[in-house]
Amino acid sequence: MLKVCNVSAGYRKGRPILEDVSLEVEKGEFYALLGPNGSGKTTFIKAILDSKHLYMSGNVEIAGKSAHQYNTEELARMTAVLSQEHAVSLDFTVEQIVLLGRYPYQGKGLFNTYKKEDYAIVDECLEKTNCLPFKHKYFQDLSGGEKQRVLLAKALAQSPRLLFLDEPTNHLDIKHSIELLNLLKELQLKNGLTIVAILHDLNLASLYADRLALLKDGKKIAEGEANLLLDESLLKSVYGVELVSSLHPVMGKPQISFIPEYVKN
Ligand SMILES: Nc1ncnc2c1ncn2[C@@H]1O[C@H](COP(=O)(O)OP(=O)(O)OP(=O)(O)O)[C@@H](O)[C@H]1O
């Protein structure tokens, strides 16, 4: 579904932030991108979906076709992104924002308007993300976590086959983080949605992703299943901190914790 070949990208000429990154994500896979702050994770998503402001080399294929061959509407029907930046017009209601997710499905004609089906999809996405209770509220009046869920509903309303998420659990409390990841997993398993998620929480990545990749200083350091990747010495070399790995009591997947400094002394 996604093939990234030897991609280098940066914001200034001759200063790459990403260096020679290659990876492939299978259809219906949940792939997590991990790495320290500033390692290039967000730049990676931009290099795939929005490279016009980047100095970039290498190739990106989405569903077997070069990313450059998609026009804006085609790309927005194939992929959606939940980004960290909430660049949304302030005086829109929740419903209006989620309806924007249906825009790529409207024709170019002057009299094209949203159809009954679009409104039904919007309601379905609002329900899935637990946003129905504030459907008529203004986006600007919501909490950070509620805004995050509305923007996920908008991304889902695009009915994408490939969904990118940049720290989707940012702003969410533990209940809503778990609910969001459960929903993503359900969409992956039932609908075959392909998911590429930047996650800072190694434990959630371990429990939900099929494969993980570690980025450091713009390079892909390692890739694989959680049992292979969440290794204490590898994590120390990437994050520069001592971490302790143990197994989840039910899932048998690695869970990462640490010993606070004051206990060690
Ligand atoms: N628009 C920009 N112009 C110039 N440099 C940028 C821009 N956006 C990001 N950078 C730089 O690129 C590097 C990688 O940033 P990026 O946001 O991709 O990292 P990240 O891994 O997503 O970080 P975080 O985990 O903190 O969100 C950083 O050094 C950052 O300062």
The ligand as a Gaussian input file, in Angstrom:
#p B3LYP/6-31G(d) Opt

LIG

0 1
 N        8.939000      23.881000       8.794000
 C       10.172000      23.618000       9.210000
 N       11.226000      24.375000       8.808000
 C       12.496000      24.093000       9.190000
 N       12.819000      23.054000      10.005000
 C       11.822000      22.267000      10.440000
 C       10.455000      22.503000      10.074000
 N        9.687000      21.542000      10.642000
 C       10.524000      20.746000      11.344000
 N       11.800000      21.190000      11.227000
 C       12.993000      20.571000      11.839000
 O       13.113000      19.243000      11.352000
 C       13.556000      18.379000      12.394000
 C       12.616000      17.188000      12.476000
 O       11.331000      17.664000      12.858000
 P       10.076000      16.718000      12.875000
 O        8.907000      17.581000      13.272000
 O        9.997000      15.964000      11.628000
 O       10.462000      15.735000      14.066000
 P        9.564000      14.719000      14.907000
 O       10.334000      13.456000      14.992000
 O        8.191000      14.654000      14.347000
 O        9.559000      15.453000      16.319000
 P        8.510000      15.443000      17.560000
 O        8.555000      14.061000      18.151000
 O        9.106000      16.452000      18.483000
 O        7.154000      15.831000      17.046000
 C       13.646000      19.224000      13.664000
 O       14.991000      19.557000      13.883000
 C       12.829000      20.441000      13.340000
 O       13.347000      21.577000      14.002000

